Structure formats: structure tokens, C-alpha cells
Amino acid sequence: MRIGLLTEGGYPYAQGESHTWCDRLVRGLTGHDFEVYALHTDARQEARYPEGLPGHVRLVHSAPLWGDFPAGHRRAAERRRGRGPGRRERRRFAGHFGDLVAAFATTPPGAEPAAAAPAGGGEAPDPPVTSKADRFATGLYGLAELAADHGGLPALLRSEEAVRLLEAACHDPRALPAAHGAQVKDLLAVTTRLERALRPLSLDWYGDRGSPGLGAVDLCHATSAGAAALPGLLAGHFFGTPLLVTEYGVRLREHYLAGAASPLSAPVRALLAAFQGALAAEAYARAALITPGNTHARRWQERCGADRARLRTVYPGMDAGPFGAVADAPADDSKTLVWVGAVEPAKDLIALLHAFAGIRRSEPRATLRIIGGPGRDPQAPGYLAHCRALAAQLFPDEAADARTVGENPVTFEEIGSPEVPTLQDAYACGAVVVLSSVVEGFPRSLVEAMFCGRATVSTEVGAVCEVIGGTGLVVPPRNPRALAEACGALLADPDRRARLGAAARARALELFTVEQNVAAFRGIYLELISHAPARPAAGRARDARGLPQPFARPAESHVPGRWAVTGAAARAAAPAGRTPSWAVPDGERPAAAPVAAAGRVGGGATARGVRQPVRRDDPVTGQPRPTRGSGQW
């Protein structure tokens, strides 16, 4: 089976959680051939060259979603024409782009007035939600067909005509409230970003340059419902290829969070967010199956229009091997709390420090180890410095007597330091692992703590409750008093900690391992292909009527060497009226041409034992193929 893996800003160029999951999936499914179609989001990703890819990753295509459109990715239609779009193409563009913009730049479906029933008892029109979704799809696939027929779409998306169409939509009475005040600079910013977001429509990934591309894959697997899903939508539109969408972090949610901290103006943020929402809804509507990583992501997808019948939760797989050597939690009266992660405002370490102050009042021997460096948030370094200052203010250095150097009960450490050489050592040094976040997706640090058999105290955010189950304590976010009470209860009860840690390890090994994830997608791939209708694809054999012949080429022809195929199988695979030289009629195998134990004919020996050159015909075309030693290999 040929799988087209569609990624955005991740595998195989950028490191991170998305890269790790894709790499484990590809390496686990060795029975399939993968073709990777990667979209870069910045120059640093493009500078990294993928190394160490497994042998069954046949192709790696990449294209940038930043800067100007790469000239090397122009489609064949544009290269043949050699000139810009004409008047007819511009009219087509105006119609399709007008539909696309009107679908996402107008008032959201819930705010539209209900359509009035026509006079005379006729049928009522379709609901506004359906008409808007259909109009977006009409515009999107119309632009894709224009790019396939004539090319030049990137220039059209940045043209004055595109700006005028967007301006007309913003001045429409039903336009988004934030878009009414859009100025020319805002419209230019939106069209620039729309060109980059729609760049997959113009790429040569669909059969140009003599390569079948996405037209020959059996299944498209997109790692998000954003720009990465666009090539899969086009493959489904043009070739009928089924699309699988997997989201462990909902791309639309990430876009909303990034937009809130963006310096862009309000009209630009509103229009881009509306476009991303319409694109996600289209991906969910066209996907054959959607696999969220947790219930939190599933709720987002359902709210964006995903059909519950096509949603199936598949937890992300994590490697449990490195954590198997971590010893059980100490059975003595340990009083150490451990927090592990990337330090940034969303982790709410301020609330954790205030909660620890309450713990110290009831348990003076308690200590807190915060292990992790600054996160990717631009505010992370300043936030870490603020947390250090607060810890020094709340907990002055303490000493056992007048001659001992004082120590702070709160320490800030990083993985790789002499005290914490590895991630496993971070979890092994504590009795209770704490998570105090106010925003969280899938809590990987909690799963790692569960692999180590540690009891946990967490805030009720994201997928925390789904991951923990009944194996840890959960408290409301931004509530230092509740966090302190839960931590104090576990620190005071070693037996309870041991029971919760054992249950947590069993739950994690059952649900969150790499093996579980790979097995789930192996079954999903086979299920989707089994329901997909047979379709002619580029590079596949067809009969005289043009219908595909899935088994026209015998399996033996894929193995190097000369194989003997007898009678009916040989005649069925050969062109009409011709029997290929590699076929031996039934019952007429020469006695002096022994077949090896594995099935390979032992050379071209005749009845006299003299070796003769073996002619090798292609099993599909019947034309002679070069023989070994002829200099043509």
C-alpha cells in the first residue's frame, strides 16, 4: 500500500512532538511504502536535511509556506503556456475567489437570518450553513482546477483583482463585524497570507514531470486539518483518494492562540481566523476518517462540524522503554514534589509556588524541584526569572543551625545537569509529580510520570482527566489552596501513593504506548482501503477497456532474478496473443532446468547442461528487458 503522508512544519525536517509521532508511525508500519509531502513554515526547517529515513520512505517532497512561490514547483500547464493568465483565466479566477471569500468573510452561519419560505408553497432553500460550506468548496476546488489547467494562481491571489474582491466582501452588509474597518494595508496582508495558505493548490505534487505523485497513492494521511490537508483534499477531488486526518493538537486552536498574541490588526486576524475555520470544516467534511488524540481535541472537531460517526480517538504513542528502569516510588516518608516541563506562563508556576507555601505550613520538611528550561513562548525567559524571584521571596534560605549554609526548599534545575542527568532521573527523585497548567493539550509529562509509577496531582485542563482516569488527584486550575491540600494528602500517605502509582503505570502501558498507536493505524489503513472503490491510477496496468488490473503483474516479478510462472498465470499476465519468455507451459518444464528451493530458476541451462543467455521480458509490456552483464543495468 502506498501512503501519502502530508505534514506541515514537522516531519521529516523539524523536530518536536509531531516529528516524533510521525517517525514512530513510519518505522512501525514497515509493510507499507510512504511518500512524504512536507510543507515548511520557516527557513530554518528548510535548511535541515532529513537524515536516517527508513528504506520504505520512497519519496520526500517539500515546499515552503513562506516567501515567494518557488519557481521549481510550477505545474506543467504553466510551464507549457509560458505566459501570464489571459482574460478568460482572470474571469474564472474572479468567480472562484469571489465564492471563496464570500464564504468565510461574511457573518458566521449561526448569526445569519433564516431564509424565508418562497411564496406559493415551493420548497424552502437550503439552510445557510450548507450553502456557505458548498460555496467555500466551490471556490476552493475551482481555484485548484484553474491552477491545474493554466497555472499562475499565486500571482492572481496577490493581484489587484483579489484585493478588490476581498474589499467588496468586507463592505458587504453581512461581513464580519471586525472586517468592516479593514484598510488597504489590511487587505494586502490578508491576500499575501491567503496566497501562502493556498500554495498547495499550485504545487507540482499531483502528477507533473512524469511522476504520478499523489495521483498514485492509495491513501492520504494528513497530520492536521490546516494547510497539510489541502493536498489530500485535492487528491480526493481529482483522483478519489481517501483522506485520513489525524490531530493530536488541533491546528485551528493553535491558530487562534497564535492570533491572539499576534501584532496583526483586528481585521486581519478576524479574516484569517475565519478562513482557517472554513478550511478545517472542509477537511473534516471530506475526510473518510478523523482520528483525534483525545476527547478534548474531539470536542473541538465536533464543534467545527466533524461528523461523530467518522471520529475515532487514537491516543498518541509514547516510548515506555526508557521509563521501565525507574524504581518504584520510595516507600519511606519522602516529602519531595516534582514538576517537569517547559517553563512558560501557561504552566502557572506562580500558583504552584503559592500552593507550596501552604504545604510548607503543614509539612515543614517538604521540598519542590522545578525541572525544565524556558519554553518556546517569547515570554518564557522573563516568566522564569519572575518565578525564581518569587521563590526567593516566599522561601528564604533555611539552615538547620547557626553553622550550616542555608538552602532554599525550592530548586530550579534543567535536564542534563549533574543533579538530573536524564528525564528518567527527574521523575525518580520525587514522591509526587505535579502539573499546575491553566492551558494544556495532551499532557505528555503526566504520561511519563505514569510510566514511572508515580502518583500525580493535576489541574483539570485539556485531556488531563482522560489521561489520568482514577489513578491520580485532579483539582481546579488557578486554585492554590486545592492544589496544596491534594499534594499534602499524598505526601502524608505513602501507601496511597504506592497504590495510585501502580494503577497509573498499568493504565499508561495499556493505552499510551507506541505499539498501541501503530497497531491502531495499521488497522485503520486496511479498513479505509477496503472500503475505497477500485480506481485507475497513474502507473497502474489497465485492460483493453481502461479498467484497472490490480493483479496484472505477478508477485514474482517484483523479486530480482528469473522466476518460472506456469501456464494460465503466464498467459493471463501477458499481452494478448503473446506468451512471454519467462513463462513455462504447464507440464513442459525442462528436466535440466532445476528450480531452487526458494523458487528461482537456476540459470539458463539447456538439456545438455550448456548455459545460454536468458531473455527477460517485462511481464506487463512484453518488451525485452536488459539482462545482467549487458552493461544496461
Stockholm file with secondary structure:
# STOCKHOLM 1.0

chainA/1-633         MRIGLLTEGGYPYAQGESHTWCDRLVRGLTGHDFEVYALHTDARQEARYPEGLPGHVRLVHSAPLWGDFPAGHRRAAERRRGRGPGRRERRRFAGHFGDLVAAFATTPPGAEPAAAAPAGGGEAPDPPVTSKADRFATGLYGLAELAADHGGLPALLRSEEAVRLLEAACHDPRALPAAHGAQVKDLLAVTTRLERALRPLSLDWYGDRGSPGLGAVDLCHATSAGAAALPGLLAGHFFGTPLLVTEYGVRLREHYLAGAASPLSAPVRALLAAFQGALAAEAYARAALITPGNTHARRWQERCGADRARLRTVYPGMDAGPFGAVADAPADDSKTLVWVGAVEPAKDLIALLHAFAGIRRSEPRATLRIIGGPGRDPQAPGYLAHCRALAAQLFPDEAADARTVGENPVTFEEIGSPEVPTLQDAYACGAVVVLSSVVEGFPRSLVEAMFCGRATVSTEVGAVCEVIGGTGLVVPPRNPRALAEACGALLADPDRRARLGAAARARALELFTVEQNVAAFRGIYLELISHAPARPAAGRARDARGLPQPFARPAESHVPGRWAVTGAAARAAAPAGRTPSWAVPDGERPAAAPVAAAGRVGGGATARGVRQPVRRDDPVTGQPRPTRGSGQW
#=GR chainA/1-633 SS CEEEEEEESCTTTSCSHHHHHHHHHHHHCTTSEEEEEEEESSHHHHHSCCCSCCTTEEEEEEEESSSSCCGGGCCHHHHHHCSCCCHHHHHHHHHHHHHHHHHHHBCCGGGSCCCCCCTTSCCCCCCHHHHHHHHHHHHHHHHHHHHHHTCCHHHHHTSHHHHHHHHHHHTSTTBCGGGTTCCHHHHHHHHHHHHHHTGGGGSSCSSCTTCCGGGSCSEEEESSSSTTHHHHHHHHHHHCCCEEEEESSCHHHHHHHHHHTCCSCHHHHHHHHHHHHHHHHHHHHHCSEEEESSHHHHHHHHHTTCCGGGBCCCCCCBCCGGGTTSCCCCSSCCCEEEEESCBSGGGCHHHHHHHHHHHHHHCTTCEEEEECCBCSSTTHHHHHHHHHHHHHHHSCCBCSSTTSCCBCSEEEECTTSSSCCSHHHHHHTCSEEEECCSSCSSCHHHHHHHHTTCEEEEESCTTHHHHHTTSSEEECTTCHHHHHHHHHHHHTCHHHHHHHHHHHHHHHHHHSBHHHHHHHHHHHHHHHHHHSCCCCCTTCCBCTTSCBCTTSSCGGGGSSSCBCEEHHHHHHHSCTTCCCTTEECTTCCCTTSCBCTTSBBCSSBCTTSCBCCCCEECTTTCCEECCTTSSCC
#=GC SS_cons         CEEEEEEESCTTTSCSHHHHHHHHHHHHCTTSEEEEEEEESSHHHHHSCCCSCCTTEEEEEEEESSSSCCGGGCCHHHHHHCSCCCHHHHHHHHHHHHHHHHHHHBCCGGGSCCCCCCTTSCCCCCCHHHHHHHHHHHHHHHHHHHHHHTCCHHHHHTSHHHHHHHHHHHTSTTBCGGGTTCCHHHHHHHHHHHHHHTGGGGSSCSSCTTCCGGGSCSEEEESSSSTTHHHHHHHHHHHCCCEEEEESSCHHHHHHHHHHTCCSCHHHHHHHHHHHHHHHHHHHHHCSEEEESSHHHHHHHHHTTCCGGGBCCCCCCBCCGGGTTSCCCCSSCCCEEEEESCBSGGGCHHHHHHHHHHHHHHCTTCEEEEECCBCSSTTHHHHHHHHHHHHHHHSCCBCSSTTSCCBCSEEEECTTSSSCCSHHHHHHTCSEEEECCSSCSSCHHHHHHHHTTCEEEEESCTTHHHHHTTSSEEECTTCHHHHHHHHHHHHTCHHHHHHHHHHHHHHHHHHSBHHHHHHHHHHHHHHHHHHSCCCCCTTCCBCTTSCBCTTSSCGGGGSSSCBCEEHHHHHHHSCTTCCCTTEECTTCCCTTSCBCTTSBBCSSBCTTSCBCCCCEECTTTCCEECCTTSSCC
//
